[in-house]
């Protein structure tokens, strides 16, 4: 059974996600049939794949720093961080992150509810906000990103 997200920003995030696909009608049709939709990476964003536990820790470390959407697959313990499309080699040496190539298909549920064990840990908000790769590298790095308040503690 799908868990529905009851707030309006999810609709704006879903509109943004649909604007990133070549055929929004096909994606919406898949979602209406309660199926994941394959959304290709490349022109609008890229993805970095990571273990769910590491991503949860990274989100905690990022604190109030803005970051983009993060999709989670609970049964498989994986997450995908949406990153700028012009990503170069900023994350090549970061252990625990695998950057997927352009045109790689990410199987996505709608923003409004979970499907097939996948749900948005951090929702697309409709603004196109993506995760800064440098910030993500710091959060996954050896010491991990630490908000200023945490470094003083």
ABEGO torsion letter per residue (X at the ends): XBBBBABAAAAAAAAAAAAABABAAAAAAAAAAGBBBBBBBGAABBBBBBBAAAAAAAAAAAEABBBBBBBBBAAAGBBBBBBBAABBAAAAABBGBBBBBBGBBBBBBBAABBBGGBBBABBBAGAGBBBBAAAAAAAABAAEBBBAAAAAX
